[in-house]
């Protein structure tokens, strides 16, 4: 299922649907940037474990290793890019504070970094953000400096990008977007760096894709130190903008897709992430809502891992498409699931689609 892009002119991406990216920006993030980020975030983000499970191997028909970013202090990989970007601020920018927009995991990353580094943070979140992520962000901001706050908005009335940019100018705050920033991308790439250093090399990597920060950073690492590995992005079938952009080489947009994987509801790849993904990612595949729900429940019930729908995308992709017998790396991107939604997720998993 796809969405008619002409119906979503209200969403203002960096370009217009059908525009070709500036491919010179593919070099904006290098393996050296990722290695520098790894040193920068040490002591705040943790080196999460990489674990194999025989029952998952049997299901996928390959040898899988899961990088468990659901075990980060905020329950998601986003802490990596958020901390790296915050640590790169000048003294003046730190004093004035930062602003970001996010449905949850990046919001928590910036809130956590704000409390750890003593930097004021304003976070724009949609009114329909998952309750568990909104409440966690509020708790983290309680320990941040004065002036830190959450601003909720109606996603049907205004785009978060427009609101974030306006408030950034009005309040003099430094904007740290959730994925389309070289420092954020470099930080996210440290997850793949650790995975390959700890248990690689791999034949295939399955990485979830929303805005492309984790995918772009992971591909940057893989092509530099594990070049024989195929890097595959995985996104929901209902939010297939990245797949279409990768296949066509131009920007595609899908706004507010009705997927359970809320972390992938970003409408398009970014000014930086699109050229990086085009240059370094081998393919992008999609999975259905049922496949996402089934992978998530398999992680819960069989592997005993708390994984949110977006976090289960890589597992769903590997189960669906991993080449038989090869070594496969998968990043579990997050575990911030609203447990009240489990009945709905089980219903989707048991549906016939």
C-alpha positions in Angstrom: 0.0 0.0 0.0 1.3 3.5 -0.8 0.1 7.0 -0.3 -0.7 9.6 -2.9 2.0 12.2 -2.4 0.0 15.0 -4.0 -2.4 14.9 -1.2 0.2 15.9 1.3 1.5 19.3 0.2 1.2 20.5 3.9 4.3 18.4 4.7 7.3 20.4 3.6 10.4 18.2 3.0 13.8 19.7 2.2 12.8 19.5 -1.5 9.7 18.5 -3.4 8.5 15.0 -4.3 10.4 13.8 -7.3 13.5 16.0 -6.6 16.9 14.4 -7.1 19.2 14.6 -4.0 22.5 16.4 -3.8 24.8 13.4 -3.9 27.8 15.4 -2.8 26.2 15.2 0.7 26.8 11.4 0.7 30.3 12.2 2.0 29.0 14.3 4.9 29.5 11.4 7.3 32.6 9.1 7.2 33.9 6.2 9.2 36.2 8.6 11.0 33.2 10.7 12.1 31.6 7.6 13.5 34.7 6.5 15.4 35.0 10.0 16.8 31.4 9.9 17.9 32.0 6.5 19.6 34.6 8.1 21.8 32.4 11.2 22.4 29.4 9.3 23.7 31.3 6.8 25.9 30.1 6.9 29.4 26.6 8.1 28.5 25.4 5.6 25.9 26.3 2.0 26.7 28.0 -0.7 24.6 24.9 -2.9 24.3 25.2 -6.7 24.0 25.1 -8.6 20.8 23.2 -11.9 21.3 22.4 -15.0 19.2 19.4 -17.2 19.6 19.2 -20.8 18.2 15.4 -20.6 17.9 15.6 -17.4 15.8 18.3 -19.0 13.6 16.0 -21.9 13.0 13.1 -19.6 12.1 15.1 -17.4 9.8 17.3 -20.2 8.3 20.4 -18.1 8.9 22.9 -17.3 11.7 21.5 -14.1 13.3 23.1 -11.8 15.9 20.9 -9.2 17.5 22.4 -5.9 18.7 20.1 -5.0 21.6 19.7 -1.2 21.6 16.5 -1.7 23.6 18.9 -2.0 26.6 20.2 1.6 26.3 19.4 3.9 29.3 16.5 5.4 27.3 15.5 2.0 25.7 16.6 3.0 22.1 19.6 3.7 19.9 18.6 7.3 19.6 20.7 8.2 22.6 23.8 7.8 20.4 23.0 10.5 17.9 21.4 12.8 20.5 24.4 12.7 22.8 26.9 13.1 20.0 25.1 16.1 18.6 24.7 17.7 22.0 28.4 17.2 22.8 29.3 19.0 19.5 27.6 22.2 20.6 29.6 25.4 21.2 29.6 27.0 24.7 27.2 29.7 23.4 24.8 27.1 21.9 24.8 25.1 25.2 23.9 28.2 27.1 21.0 29.1 24.9 19.7 25.6 24.7 18.4 23.2 22.0 15.1 22.3 20.4 14.0 19.1 18.6 10.9 17.4 17.4 10.1 13.7 17.8 7.4 11.2 18.5 9.4 9.6 21.3 12.8 8.0 21.1 14.8 11.0 19.9 12.8 13.1 22.3 14.0 10.9 25.1 17.6 11.0 23.8 17.7 14.8 23.8 16.0 14.9 27.2 18.5 12.4 28.7 21.5 14.3 27.2 20.0 17.6 28.5 19.9 16.3 32.0 23.4 14.6 31.8 25.1 17.6 30.1 23.2 20.5 31.8 21.8 21.9 28.6 18.2 23.3 28.4 16.0 21.5 25.9 12.6 22.2 24.3 11.0 19.1 22.7 8.1 19.3 20.3 6.0 16.1 20.4 2.7 15.2 18.7 -0.4 14.9 20.8 -0.8 11.3 19.7 2.7 10.3 20.7 2.9 6.9 22.5 2.0 7.5 26.1 5.1 5.5 27.4 7.4 7.7 25.3 5.7 11.0 26.3 5.8 10.1 30.0 9.4 9.0 29.8 10.5 12.2 28.1 8.7 14.3 30.7 10.4 12.4 33.5 13.8 12.9 31.9 13.2 16.6 31.3 12.4 17.1 35.0 16.2 16.7 35.7 17.2 19.1 32.9 18.0 22.8 33.4 15.4 25.5 33.8 13.6 26.4 30.5 13.3 22.7 29.4 9.8 21.7 28.4 7.6 19.6 26.1 5.4 21.4 23.6 2.6 19.2 22.2 1.1 19.9 18.8 -1.6 18.5 16.5 0.0 16.7 13.6 -3.1 17.1 11.5 -2.8 20.9 11.8 0.9 21.6 11.5 4.1 19.8 10.5 6.6 19.3 13.3 9.4 20.6 11.0 7.6 23.9 10.5 6.9 24.3 14.2 10.4 23.3 15.3 12.0 25.7 12.9 9.7 28.6 13.9 10.4 28.1 17.6 14.1 27.7 17.0 14.2 31.2 15.4 11.8 32.8 17.9 13.6 31.5 21.0 17.2 31.4 19.7 17.5 27.7 20.2 19.8 25.3 18.3 17.8 22.8 16.3 18.8 19.1 16.5 16.6 17.2 14.1 15.8 13.5 14.8 17.8 12.1 11.9 18.8 14.6 9.2 22.0 15.9 10.7 25.6 14.7 10.2 26.4 14.6 13.9 23.2 12.6 14.6 23.9 10.1 11.7 27.5 9.6 12.9 26.3 8.9 16.4 23.7 6.4 15.2 26.4 4.6 13.2 28.2 3.6 16.4 25.7 0.8 17.0 26.8 -0.9 13.8 30.4 -0.2 14.6 30.1 -2.0 17.9 28.2 -4.9 16.4 30.8 -5.5 13.7 33.7 -5.0 16.1 32.2 -7.4 18.6 31.0 -10.3 16.4 31.4 -9.5 12.7 32.1 -9.6 9.9 28.6 -10.3 8.4 27.2 -11.2 5.1 23.9 -9.2 5.6 22.8 -6.4 7.9 19.1 -5.7 8.4 18.5 -2.2 9.7 15.1 -0.5 10.4 14.5 2.7 8.4 12.4 5.7 9.4 14.2 8.9 8.5 17.4 7.0 7.6 19.8 8.1 10.4 20.5 4.6 11.8 20.4 3.0 8.3 22.7 5.7 6.8 25.2 5.6 9.7 25.2 1.8 9.7 25.8 1.6 6.0 28.7 4.1 6.3 30.3 1.8 8.9 29.7 -1.4 7.0 31.0 -0.2 3.6 34.2 1.0 5.3 35.0 -2.0 7.5 32.8 -4.9 6.2 32.5 -4.0 2.5 31.4 -7.5 1.4 28.2 -7.2 3.5 24.9 -6.4 2.0 23.1 -3.6 3.9 19.3 -3.8 3.8 16.9 -1.3 5.1 13.6 -2.5 6.4 10.5 -0.3 6.6 6.7 -0.9 7.0 4.8 -1.6 3.8 2.5 1.2 4.9 5.4 3.7 5.1 7.4 2.8 2.0 8.8 6.2 1.1 12.4 5.1 1.6 12.0 2.0 -0.6 10.5 4.1 -3.4 13.1 6.8 -3.0 15.9 4.2 -3.1 14.5 2.5 -6.2 13.8 5.7 -8.1 16.8 7.8 -6.9 14.4 10.8 -6.2 12.5 12.0 -3.2 9.2 10.3 -2.3 6.9 11.3 0.6 4.4 9.3 2.7 2.7 11.4 5.4 1.3 10.1 8.7 1.2 6.4 7.6 -1.1 4.2 9.7 1.6 1.8 10.8 2.0 0.3 14.3 5.8 1.1 13.9 5.4 4.7 15.2 9.1 5.3 15.0 9.0 5.1 11.2 6.2 7.5 10.6 8.7 10.1 9.3 7.4 11.2 5.9 10.6 11.2 3.9 14.3 10.6 4.0 16.4 13.7 4.7 18.7 16.1 2.8 21.6 14.1 4.2 20.2 10.7 4.7 18.8 10.2 1.2 22.2 10.6 -0.6 23.9 8.5 2.0 21.3 5.7 1.7 21.4 5.9 -2.1 25.2 5.6 -2.1 25.7 3.0 0.6 22.6 0.9 1.1 22.2 -2.2 -1.2 18.4 -2.5 -1.0 15.3 -1.5 1.0 12.6 -4.0 1.7 9.1 -3.7 3.3 7.3 -5.8 5.8 3.6 -6.0 6.5 1.9 -5.0 9.7 1.3 -8.7 10.5 5.0 -9.5 9.9 6.0 -6.7 12.2 3.6 -7.8 14.9 4.7 -11.4 14.7 8.4 -10.5 14.9 7.7 -8.3 18.0 5.7 -11.1 19.7 8.4 -13.6 18.9 10.9 -11.4 20.6 8.7 -11.0 23.6 7.5 -14.6 24.0 10.4 -16.7 22.7 13.6 -14.5 23.0 12.4 -12.7 26.2 13.3 -9.3 24.7 11.1 -6.3 25.1 11.0 -4.8 21.6 8.7 -2.1 20.2 7.2 -2.4 16.7 9.8 -0.2 15.1 12.5 -2.1 16.9 11.3 -5.4 15.5 11.6 -4.3 11.8 15.1 -5.8 11.4 14.0 -9.1 12.9 10.9 -9.2 10.6 13.1 -8.4 7.6 15.6 -11.1 8.4 12.9 -13.7 9.0 11.4 -12.9 5.7 14.4 -12.5 3.5 17.7 -13.6 5.0 19.9 -15.7 2.7 20.0 -19.3 3.9 23.0 -20.2 6.1 24.8 -16.8 6.0 25.9 -14.6 8.9 23.3 -11.9 9.6 23.5 -8.8 11.9 20.3 -7.1 13.1 19.9 -4.0 15.1 17.0 -4.1 17.6 16.5 -0.3 17.5 14.3 0.1 20.6 12.1 -1.3 23.3 9.8 1.5 24.3 6.5 -0.2 23.8 3.2 0.8 25.2 2.0 -2.4 26.9 -1.6 -1.3 26.6 -1.3 -1.9 22.9 -0.3 -5.6 23.2 -3.8 -6.9 22.6 -4.0 -4.8 19.4 -0.6 -6.1 18.3 -1.6 -9.7 18.9 -4.8 -9.2 16.9 -2.7 -7.9 14.0 -0.3 -10.8 14.3 -3.2 -13.3 14.1 -5.0 -11.5 11.3 -5.1 -12.8 7.7 -4.2 -9.5 6.1 
